[in-house]
Structures are given as C-alpha cells and as structure tokens.
Amino acid sequence: MTANQYAKNISFTGARKIAPWRGYTCYEALYGSAGESVNDVPAIGYPQIILERNGIFRQAKPEETLRYMEEVTVNGDG
C-alpha cells in the first residue's frame, strides 16, 4: 500500500510527504483532483496527518497531530 492509496481509503484524494516525526514517515492528507497538484488542498482546520512505519499506515490521533505541529513546525524537523 502507498500513502496515496491509504489516503483514498480514508476519504481523501491523495497525500503528500511532509517532515518525518518520531521515527514515522509522515504525509498530509489532501482533497482535490487526483494528479493535479494545483488542486490538492489540505484539510481545513488541523492537518490530517498519515503516519507510516515499517509499511504500516495509520491516521495520527488528534494529540499526535498537536505534538507534530509543536515539534516539527517550531524546530523545522522531526
């Protein structure tokens, strides 16, 4: 499974890779027209983050999203 496939399984149209965090490869779930990056729009409100480790994908819990935003946005890395 890929991040885009996982995103589609949870009702988004795709995903884009963002900064890693705490050993996870991270993706932001997007809405828009598949394959047209100009129309790929992040969710309104808090980002919807997809976490991947060892080929297993899952959606970040709200508290993980808040930690991600605090740690990665402020520090610029994971």
C-alpha positions as CSV (number, residue, x, y, z in Angstrom):
1,M,0.0,0.0,0.0
2,T,1.1,3.6,-0.7
3,A,0.3,6.8,1.2
4,N,-2.0,7.8,-1.7
5,Q,-3.9,4.5,-1.5
6,Y,-4.2,4.8,2.3
7,A,-5.5,8.4,1.9
8,K,-8.1,7.3,-0.6
9,N,-9.2,4.6,1.8
10,I,-9.9,7.2,4.5
11,S,-11.9,9.5,2.1
12,F,-9.1,11.9,0.9
13,T,-7.9,12.1,-2.7
14,G,-4.2,11.8,-2.0
15,A,-1.3,12.6,0.2
16,R,2.0,14.5,0.1
17,K,5.1,13.7,2.1
18,I,5.9,16.1,4.9
19,A,8.7,16.2,7.5
20,P,9.4,13.0,9.4
21,W,8.5,12.8,13.1
22,R,9.4,10.4,15.9
23,G,10.5,7.6,13.6
24,Y,7.5,7.9,11.3
25,T,7.4,8.9,7.6
26,C,4.6,11.5,7.6
27,Y,2.2,12.6,4.9
28,E,-0.5,15.2,4.8
29,A,-3.9,14.0,3.5
30,L,-5.3,16.1,0.7
31,Y,-8.5,16.9,-1.1
32,G,-8.7,17.9,-4.7
33,S,-8.3,16.4,-8.2
34,A,-6.1,13.4,-8.2
35,G,-2.9,14.1,-10.2
36,E,-3.4,17.8,-10.4
37,S,-1.2,19.3,-7.6
38,V,-2.6,22.7,-8.2
39,N,-5.9,21.4,-6.8
40,D,-4.5,19.4,-3.9
41,V,-5.8,21.2,-0.9
42,P,-5.0,20.3,2.8
43,A,-8.0,19.8,5.1
44,I,-9.4,22.9,6.7
45,G,-8.5,23.1,10.4
46,Y,-5.8,20.9,11.8
47,P,-3.8,18.9,9.2
48,Q,-4.8,15.3,8.7
49,I,-1.5,13.5,9.1
50,I,-0.9,10.0,8.0
51,L,1.9,8.2,9.8
52,E,3.8,5.3,8.3
53,R,6.4,3.0,9.9
54,N,7.6,-0.4,8.5
55,G,4.9,-0.2,5.7
56,I,2.0,0.2,8.2
57,F,-0.1,3.3,7.7
58,R,-2.4,4.9,10.2
59,Q,-4.0,8.3,10.8
60,A,-2.5,10.4,13.5
61,K,-4.6,10.8,16.7
62,P,-5.6,14.4,17.5
63,E,-3.0,14.6,20.3
64,E,-0.3,13.3,17.9
65,T,-1.2,16.0,15.4
66,L,-0.8,18.7,18.0
67,R,2.6,17.3,19.1
68,Y,3.7,17.1,15.4
69,M,2.7,20.7,14.9
70,E,4.5,21.9,18.0
71,E,7.7,19.8,17.4
72,V,8.1,19.9,13.7
73,T,6.8,23.4,12.9
74,V,8.9,25.1,15.6
75,N,12.0,23.1,15.1
76,G,11.7,22.6,11.3
77,D,12.4,18.9,11.6
78,G,11.2,15.7,13.2
